[in-house]
């Protein structure tokens, strides 16, 4: 069965996020005041697996090995049938 996968990665709380800081500063220069800005990365792909649980296990392994650094990133996996 084929599944649509979306993985969202973000820096863990307390990690420095220079990209978010730059965005906040740029918005302030444009007279927009924002706080607590964070950035996320979204990775989308299709995956063949026997069932949703197997697909989730495969994607979790992908996250642990390549898609993010579990030491500094949090990640969220969303899977739906195609």
SEVEX-776649 format. One record per residue: residue number from 1; residue in one letter; x, y, z of N, C-alpha, C, O, CB in turn. Coordinates in steps of 0.1 Angstrom, whole numbers, plus 5000, padded with zeros to 4 digits. Glycine has a CB too. Layout:
// SEVEX-776649
   i aa   nu   nv   nw  cau  cav  caw   cu   cv   cw   ou   ov   ow  cbu  cbv  cbw
 NUM  a    X    Y    Z    X    Y    Z    X    Y    Z    X    Y    Z    X    Y    Z
...
// end
This chain:
// SEVEX-776649
   i aa   nu   nv   nw  cau  cav  caw   cu   cv   cw   ou   ov   ow  cbu  cbv  cbw
   1  x 5008 4988 5000 5000 5000 5000 5009 5012 5000 5020 5012 5006 4990 5000 5012
   2  x 5004 5023 4993 5012 5035 4993 5007 5045 5002 4995 5047 5004 5012 5041 4978
   3  x 5016 5052 5009 5013 5062 5019 5019 5076 5016 5030 5076 5011 5017 5058 5033
   4  x 5012 5086 5018 5018 5100 5018 5024 5103 5031 5017 5101 5042 5007 5111 5013
   5  x 5036 5108 5031 5043 5111 5044 5047 5125 5044 5051 5131 5034 5055 5102 5045
   6  x 5045 5131 5056 5050 5145 5058 5058 5145 5072 5052 5141 5082 5038 5155 5059
   7  x 5070 5149 5071 5078 5150 5083 5081 5165 5086 5086 5172 5077 5092 5142 5082
   8  x 5078 5169 5098 5081 5183 5101 5092 5183 5112 5091 5176 5122 5068 5191 5107
   9  x 5103 5190 5109 5114 5191 5119 5116 5205 5124 5114 5215 5116 5127 5186 5113
  10  x 5119 5207 5136 5122 5220 5142 5132 5218 5153 5134 5207 5158 5109 5226 5148
  11  x 5139 5229 5156 5149 5229 5167 5142 5227 5180 5131 5232 5182 5157 5241 5167
  12  x 5148 5219 5189 5142 5218 5202 5142 5231 5210 5150 5240 5207 5150 5207 5210
  13  x 5134 5232 5220 5133 5244 5228 5146 5246 5235 5152 5237 5240 5121 5243 5238
  14  x 5151 5258 5234 5163 5262 5241 5175 5262 5231 5186 5267 5234 5166 5252 5252
  15  x 5173 5257 5219 5184 5257 5209 5184 5270 5202 5173 5276 5199 5182 5245 5199
  16  x 5196 5275 5199 5197 5288 5192 5192 5286 5178 5194 5276 5171 5212 5293 5192
  17  x 5184 5296 5173 5178 5295 5160 5181 5308 5153 5173 5318 5153 5162 5293 5161
  18  x 5193 5309 5146 5197 5322 5140 5187 5326 5129 5185 5338 5126 5211 5321 5135
  19  x 5181 5316 5122 5172 5320 5111 5160 5327 5117 5155 5337 5111 5168 5307 5104
  20  x 5154 5322 5128 5142 5328 5134 5146 5342 5139 5138 5351 5138 5137 5319 5145
  21  x 5158 5343 5145 5162 5356 5150 5163 5367 5139 5159 5378 5141 5176 5355 5157
  22  x 5169 5362 5128 5170 5371 5116 5156 5376 5111 5154 5387 5108 5178 5365 5105
  23  x 5147 5366 5111 5133 5370 5106 5127 5380 5116 5121 5390 5111 5125 5357 5106
  24  x 5128 5378 5129 5123 5387 5139 5129 5401 5137 5121 5411 5137 5125 5382 5153
  25  x 5142 5402 5135 5149 5415 5133 5144 5422 5121 5141 5434 5121 5164 5413 5133
  26  x 5143 5414 5110 5138 5420 5097 5124 5425 5098 5121 5435 5093 5140 5410 5086
  27  x 5116 5417 5104 5102 5422 5106 5101 5434 5115 5093 5443 5112 5093 5410 5112
  28  x 5109 5435 5125 5110 5447 5134 5114 5459 5125 5108 5470 5127 5119 5445 5145
  29  x 5123 5457 5116 5127 5469 5107 5116 5473 5098 5115 5485 5094 5139 5465 5099
  30  x 5106 5464 5096 5095 5467 5088 5083 5471 5096 5071 5472 5092 5091 5455 5079
  31  x 5085 5474 5109 5075 5478 5119 5065 5467 5122 5053 5470 5125 5068 5490 5114
  32  x 5069 5455 5122 5061 5444 5126 5067 5438 5139 5079 5433 5138 5059 5433 5115
  33  x 5060 5438 5150 5066 5432 5162 5061 5418 5164 5049 5416 5166 5063 5441 5174
  34  x 5070 5409 5164 5066 5395 5166 5075 5389 5177 5086 5394 5179 5067 5386 5153
  35  x 5071 5378 5183 5079 5372 5194 5078 5357 5192 5069 5351 5185 5074 5376 5208
  36  x 5088 5350 5198 5088 5335 5198 5087 5329 5184 5080 5319 5182 5076 5330 5206
  37  x 5094 5335 5175 5095 5330 5161 5103 5317 5161 5113 5315 5168 5101 5340 5152
  38  x 5098 5307 5154 5105 5294 5152 5104 5290 5137 5094 5294 5131 5100 5283 5161
  39  x 5113 5283 5132 5113 5278 5119 5111 5263 5118 5116 5256 5128 5125 5283 5111
  40  x 5105 5258 5108 5104 5244 5106 5107 5240 5092 5107 5248 5083 5089 5239 5110
  41  x 5111 5227 5091 5114 5222 5077 5103 5211 5075 5100 5203 5084 5128 5216 5076
  42  x 5098 5211 5063 5088 5201 5059 5093 5192 5048 5097 5198 5038 5074 5208 5056
  43  x 5093 5179 5050 5097 5170 5040 5085 5161 5036 5079 5155 5045 5110 5161 5045
  44  x 5082 5160 5024 5070 5152 5019 5075 5142 5009 5083 5145 5000 5059 5161 5013
  45  x 5070 5130 5010 5073 5119 5000 5062 5108 5001 5054 5108 5011 5087 5113 5003
  46  x 5062 5099 4992 5054 5087 4992 5062 5075 4996 5074 5075 4993 5047 5085 4978
  47  x 5056 5065 5002 5063 5054 5007 5054 5042 5005 5042 5042 5008 5067 5056 5022
  48  x 5060 5031 5001 5052 5018 5000 5055 5010 5013 5067 5008 5017 5056 5010 4987
  49  x 5045 5005 5019 5046 4997 5031 5034 4987 5032 5023 4990 5026 5047 5005 5044
  50  x 5035 4977 5040 5024 4967 5042 5012 4973 5049 5001 4971 5046 5029 4955 5049
  51  x 5015 4982 5059 5005 4988 5067 5010 5001 5072 5022 5005 5071 4999 4979 5078
  52  x 5001 5009 5079 5005 5022 5084 5015 5021 5095 5024 5029 5096 4992 5029 5089
  53  x 5014 5011 5104 5024 5009 5114 5038 5007 5109 5048 5012 5114 5020 4997 5124
  54  x 5039 4999 5098 5052 4996 5092 5057 5009 5086 5069 5012 5087 5051 4985 5081
  55  x 5049 5016 5079 5053 5029 5073 5058 5038 5084 5068 5045 5082 5041 5035 5066
  56  x 5051 5039 5095 5055 5048 5106 5069 5044 5111 5077 5052 5114 5045 5048 5117
  57  x 5071 5031 5113 5084 5026 5118 5095 5029 5108 5106 5033 5112 5083 5011 5120
  58  x 5092 5028 5095 5103 5031 5085 5106 5046 5085 5118 5050 5085 5098 5027 5071
  59  x 5096 5054 5086 5098 5069 5086 5105 5073 5099 5114 5082 5098 5085 5076 5084
  60  x 5102 5067 5110 5108 5070 5122 5123 5067 5121 5132 5075 5126 5102 5063 5134
  61  x 5126 5056 5115 5140 5052 5113 5147 5062 5104 5159 5065 5106 5141 5037 5108
  62  x 5140 5066 5094 5146 5076 5084 5150 5089 5092 5160 5095 5090 5136 5079 5073
  63  x 5141 5093 5101 5143 5105 5109 5155 5103 5118 5163 5112 5119 5130 5109 5117
  64  x 5156 5092 5124 5167 5089 5133 5181 5089 5126 5191 5093 5132 5165 5076 5141
  65  x 5181 5084 5114 5193 5082 5107 5197 5093 5097 5209 5095 5095 5192 5069 5099
  66  x 5187 5101 5092 5191 5110 5081 5183 5123 5082 5189 5134 5081 5189 5104 5068
  67  x 5170 5123 5083 5162 5134 5081 5163 5145 5092 5160 5157 5089 5148 5130 5080
  68  x 5168 5141 5103 5170 5151 5114 5180 5146 5123 5185 5135 5123 5157 5155 5121
  69  x 5185 5155 5132 5194 5152 5143 5186 5151 5156 5183 5162 5161 5206 5162 5144
  70  x 5183 5139 5161 5174 5138 5173 5180 5145 5185 5172 5148 5194 5172 5124 5176
  71  x 5192 5148 5185 5198 5155 5197 5194 5170 5197 5191 5175 5208 5214 5155 5196
  72  x 5192 5176 5185 5188 5190 5185 5175 5193 5179 5170 5204 5180 5199 5198 5178
  73  x 5169 5183 5172 5156 5185 5166 5145 5177 5172 5147 5166 5177 5157 5181 5151
  74  x 5133 5183 5172 5120 5176 5174 5115 5173 5160 5117 5180 5151 5110 5184 5183
  75  x 5107 5162 5159 5101 5159 5146 5087 5153 5148 5084 5147 5158 5110 5149 5138
  76  x 5079 5156 5138 5065 5151 5138 5063 5144 5125 5066 5149 5114 5055 5163 5141
  77  x 5057 5132 5126 5054 5124 5114 5039 5124 5111 5031 5120 5121 5060 5110 5115
  78  x 5034 5127 5099 5020 5125 5096 5020 5116 5084 5027 5118 5074 5014 5139 5092
  79  x 5012 5106 5085 5010 5096 5074 4996 5094 5070 4987 5093 5079 5016 5082 5078
  80  x 4993 5094 5057 4979 5091 5052 4980 5082 5040 4990 5082 5033 4972 5105 5049
  81  x 4969 5075 5038 4969 5066 5027 4967 5074 5014 4960 5084 5014 4957 5056 5028
  82  x 4974 5070 5004 4973 5077 4991 4960 5073 4984 4958 5078 4973 4985 5074 4982
// end
